[in-house]
């Protein structure tokens, strides 16, 4: 598509050196957040919309629960990530942050069957930590957790508030709190059992998220397809194909009619 649409303009892929330690992973996550315009504390609440800023186009499609969580490929310019939209929103966001790691560390092609598993390889485990550090920056988590989680009896409320603020699932939050040494193994197991209820949403004023809800295509990609359609580089049927059947032909804008005399340029 980029060959036919010079406005798509994906940047050159930033190539990070592979981290060799947990501290390296944290530094790489901080660098990635800076590239995306995030400070050391703020939640990364729009990863789907901002990933194209570093050249990664993310697509979310319902692949079912018995298949891979995500996959990604690095192109000459930019890259593409496919997220399994059948996952819950916190896991979808974690999956995209994980694929962002593969992209920034220039892993040419990857399929991730299950992200954030205890039996992950050393490299995949580092990418899992990278993903958690991107979504749950150490400084921000420390600040919020110390304000909310200082008393054992407040553990559930603190976990629910922090998970909602950073839009992560409880398993991801528990792992992150544990690796940052804010809680121990016993409390980590407790955090994994917590579930946010409708009453919690109302009482604590939480904001629900539907990010990466299937089907989801990057806006810059949809705009590129529409430009090709307007230029008549692609037919309506091809435009729908490129939209991965998330659009139908009736949703495409009408093309301008050719002037009556234009027929003579065709037959002359």
LUMDREN-648586 format. One record per residue: x, y, z of N, C-alpha, C in turn; residue in one letter. Coordinates in pm, whole numbers, plus 50000, padded with zeros to 5 digits. Layout:
# LUMDREN-648586
XYZXYZXYZa ...
***
This chain:
# LUMDREN-648586
500824987950000500005000050000500865012650000x 501955012350076502815024150084503385027849949x 503525018049858504045020949724503075029549644x 501785028449675500765035649599500245048049671x 500595049449799500085060849876501235067249953x 501785077949895502945084249958502565092350082x 501265093850108500855101150228500835092350353x 500885079250333500885070350450502095073150537x 503245074550473504435080150538504845073850669x 504915060550676505375054250799506835057650824x 507205060650948508605064050975509505051850968x 510795054250956511745043250967511615036751104x 511745023751107511585016451232512695020151330x 512355025151450513395027451550513925013851596x 515215011951597515774999051634516515000151767x 515924993951869516524993752001517474981852012x 518564983752088519424972352120518684963352218x 518874950452204518184940952293518654942652437x 517724943452530518114944952671518714931952724x 519714933452810520404921752866520044919353012x 519294928253072518954926853213517604933453239x 517094931353359515834937653396515944952953394x 517084958053438517274972653436517294977953293x 517914970253202517904974153061516474974653007x 515674964653046514284964253001513544976753046x 513734980553171513054992453224513485005053148x 514785006053119515265017753045514685017952904x 514605006352839514025005752705512545009752707x 511825005452809510415009052821510265024052839x 511125030052920511075044552939511365051752808x 512335046652733512675052852604511485051652507x 510845039952504509695038052417508575047752454x 508325049452583507285058652626507615072952584x 508885076952594509265090452551509035092152402x 509365081952322509125082652178507645084952147x 506805079552233505365080652214504765092652285x 505635101352338505165113852398504615112452538x 504985101752608504485099452743505535103252846x 505085108552959506025111553065506245099153153x 506935100953264507345089553346506215083553428x 505065090253433503995085553521502655083053452x 502365090053347500995090053296500595076553236x 499325072853249498825060553188498905061353036x 499165049952974499215048852829497845043852785x 496885052952776495505048752758495085047452611x 495945050952517495555050652377496645044252291x 497125032552333498225026052264497865022852119x 496605019252094496175015951959496305027951866x 495925039851913495955051751830497365057351816x 498235054951915499545061351914500655052651858x 500435039651850501475030851795501925035051656x 501025039951567501495044351436502515055751441x 502585062951553503555073851564504995068751554x 505205056151592506545050151575506545040151460x 505455040051381505435031951259504745018551271x 504145015351386503515002351404502005003651385x 501474996651285500044996451259499444984251326x 498474986251414497884975251489496464972551440x 496164959951420494844955351380494324945851486x 493044946451517492444937351613491294930051545x 491414916851539490364908451480490104896651573x 488864892451582488494881251668488984868351602x 490034862551659490634850251606490194837951685x 489384840051789488964828951873489934826751988x 489484819552089490284817852210491284806452200x 491204798352095492104786752082493214789351982x 493554801951960494624805151867495574815151931x 496464820851852497504829551907496924842451964x 497654848052063497264860952121497574872452027x 498694871251954499134882551871500234877951776x 500524886351678501634884051586502084897551533x 503304897951484503814910651429504874907851323x 505054917551234506074916751131506664930651112x 507974931251095508674943751069508864945150918x 508474956750864508584959450721509804968450695x 510044971450567511144980550535510924994050604x 509704998550604509315010450682508105006550765x 508235008050894507135004850983506954989951005x 505814986551061505514972651091504024970951114x 503614958451126502204955151145502074945551262x 501094948051347500774938851457499324934651444x 499074921851465497714916551466497414911651607x 496364917151668495974913651804494684905551800x 494644895151881493444886751887492364894151966x 491354898851895490284906551957489404898452050x 489584885052053488794876852145489274878352290x 490474884052309490984886052444490234897452512x 490284897652645489724908952718490584921352697x 490014933052724490684945452686492064946952749x 492214943352876493534944452939494564935652872x 494144923752831495064914552764495344919052621x 494374925252557494624930652423495674941552428x 495564950352527496534961152541497914955652574x 497964945652661499254939452693499854932952569x 499014926252490499504919752369500104929852273x 499454941352257499994951552166501284957352221x 501364959652352502624964552410503744954452391x 503414941552399504404931052375504874931352229x 503914932752135504294933251993505064946051963x 504764956852035505564969052021507024966152055x 507244957852157508604953852191509264946252077x 508564936252022509124928751909509494938351796x 508624948051771508854957651663510074966451691x 510154972151810511264981151842512594973851851x 512544961051889513784953251896514054945751767x 513264948951662513514944151525513454929051512x 512504922651580512224908551555511374907851429x 511944902451322511334904051190509924898551181x 509684886751237508364880551228508144872051352x 507014874051419506754867051544505294863451556x 505034851351605503684847351647503764844151795x 502934850751875502914848452019501634841052055x 501784828352090500614820252120499994824152253x 500784825452355500284829452486501274839252548x 500834851452569501694862052623501644861752774x 502804864552836502884866052981502624852853052x 503324842353007503194829253069504414826253155x 504204818053259505304814853351506424807053283x 506094799353178507114791153112507684797852987x 507574811152978508084818352861509604817152854x 510144817752733511594817852715512164830552775x 513484830752792514114842552853513814855252775x 513884854352640513634866252559512164870552568x 511254860952560509844864352569509504869952707x 510144864752811509904869952946510364884452956x 511474887852890511934901852891510964910752814x 510414905552704509424913252630508144914952712x 507794904752789506624906252878506864917252979x 508074917553036508374928153132508384941753064x 508934942352943508904954852867507464959652850x 506564950552812505164954252792504544959552921x 504824952753031504274957453159504844971053196x 506144973153169506774985953205506264997253117x 505914994352993505335004552905503955008652955x 503154998752995501795001653040501735006253184x 502665001553267502665004553410504025010253449x 504305022853415505615028653442505915028653592x 507155025353626507525023453766507215035653851x 507545047553802507345059653882505865062253906x 505035060253805503625062653819502955052653912x 503325039953896502755029553983503165031954127x 504425035354149504915037854286504095049054351x 503885059954277503155071354330501725067554366x 501025060754274499645057154299499535046654408x 500405036754404500295025654498500565030254641x 501545038854658501855043554793500705051954849x 499965058654762498825066454808497615057754840x 497485046654765496265038554777496445025454851x 497645019954844497805006354890498615004755017x 498615014755102499465014155221498915004955329x 497595002355328496984993955431496534980755372x 496844969555439496454956555384494974955355353x 494114961155439492674959955418492194967755295x 493044976855244492684984755126493204978554996x 493754966355004494424960454889493494959354768x 492274954754788491374952954674491044966254609x 490674976254690490334989354633491534995354560x 492714994154620493914999754557494174992954424x 494064979554420494314972154296493314976054189x 492054977254226491024980754128491244994754073x 491595004054159491815017854114493035018854022x 494125012254060495345013253978495155005753846x 494554994053851494304986553727493424994553632x 492415001353686491535009353603492265021553547x 493075028053630493795039953586494735036653470x 495425025153479496395021453375495815011753274x 494555007653294493814999253200494544986153171x 494844979153279495474966053269494614955853343x 494844943153316494134932653388494854929753519x 494184922553607494714920153741495984911553741x 496074902253649497274893953643498494902453608x 498324911453511499424920353472499794929653587x 498794934953655499064943753769499794936253879x 499364923953910500004916254016501474913653984x 501754909753860503144907253820503984920053832x 503414931053791504164943653794504424948153937x 503424947454022503614951254163504644942354230x 504644929654193505604920254251507014923254205x 507204925754075508554928254026509074941854073x 508184951154105508604964054161508704963754313x 508414951954370508554949654515507574958054598x 506434961154541505404967954618504554958154699x 504504945654655503794935154728504624922454723x 504254912954807504904899854808504054889554737x 504514876954741503834866154670502394864254716x 502164865054847500824862554900499834873054848x 500224885654856499324896254807499184895754655x 500234891554585500144890354439499074880054402x 499054868954476498014858954450496624864554478x 496504872754583495224878954613494794888454502x 495724896654455495394906454350494874899254226x 495454887854191495014880554072493564875954083x 493054874554203491674869854220490644881054215x 491094893654222490154904854226489494906854089x 488234910554091487504913753969486764926953989x 486834935653891486134948453899484664946253870x 483814950553960482374948753945481714961553896x 480454960153861479694971853819479604982053933x 479444976854057479384985854173480694993454190x 481834986754165483134993554175483195005154076x 482725002653954482765012853849481985025253892x 480825022853954479985034053997480575040854121x 480925032954221481375038654348482705045854338x 483605040654256484935046754245485045056154124x 483975057454046484015066253930485005061853825x 485055048753798486015043353703485525045353560x 486495045553468486185046853326486455033453260x 485445028053191485635015353121486265017852984x 486975007952935487705009452809487304998352713x 487225001752585486944991852481488054991852376x 489224996252415490324997552320490644984252254x 490904984952123491244973252043490104963252034x 488874967952057487724959052044487584954951897x 487454942251872487384937051735486044940451669x 486084943951539487264946051455487764960451468x 489074962051470489664975451479490824976451381x 490764986651297491834989451201492415003151233x 493715005051212494315018151240493685028951152x 493395040251211492785051151136493645055351017x 494965055951035495825060250925495765050250810x 495545037550841495405027350737494085029250663x 492985031350737491695033450673491735045850583x 492405056450631492515068550550493285065850422x 494335057650430495125054250311494275046450210x 493485036950258492615029350168491625038650100x 491045047950175490075057250115490735066350012x 491985070350038492685078449937492865070549808x 493245057949818493425049649699492095047649628x 491025046449703489695044949645489275057849573x 489485069549638489125082349575489925084449446x 491185080249447492025081849328491735071249222x 490835062049256490475050749170491665041849138x 492625041649232493725032049223493215018049256x 492205017349346491585004549378490085005649355x 489474994449321488034993949298487304993549433x 485984995949432485234994549557485394980849621x 485364970349540485514956749595486884954949658x 487924960249592489274959049648489414967349775x 488774979149779488824987349899488214979950018x 487104973049994486474965250101487384953850144x 488044947550048489014936950082490124942550172x 490644954350133491724960350211491244964450350x 489964967350364489394970450496489084957650574x 489524946250520489344933150586487874930250614x 487024934850520485574932650529484944938750654x 485614948750712484994956150824484124967450770x 484224970150642483344979650571482594971750464x 481474977150416480884971850294480854983050190x 480574979350068480684989149959479725000849978x 478594998450042477635009150065478145019950159x 479185016850238479735026650332480825035150269x 481285031550149482285039550080481655052250027x 482375063250029481805075849978481615075049827x 480625082249774480425082149628481575089049557x 481925083749442482965090049360482305100449269x 483015111249235482435121449146482205115549007x 481065119548946480765114948810481695121848711x 482105114448610482925120448506482065129848421x 482635140748372481865149548283481505142148155x 480395146248094479865139147976480895137947864x 481705148447844482665148247735483835138747760x 483965133647883485105124947914485075112047835x 483885107847787483795095647710484635096347583x 484805108547526485555109947402487045108047423x 487535110247547488965107747573489235092847580x 488185085047602488355070647610488295064347470x 487365069047387487145062447258487945068747145x 488535080447170489255087047059490655081247043x 
***
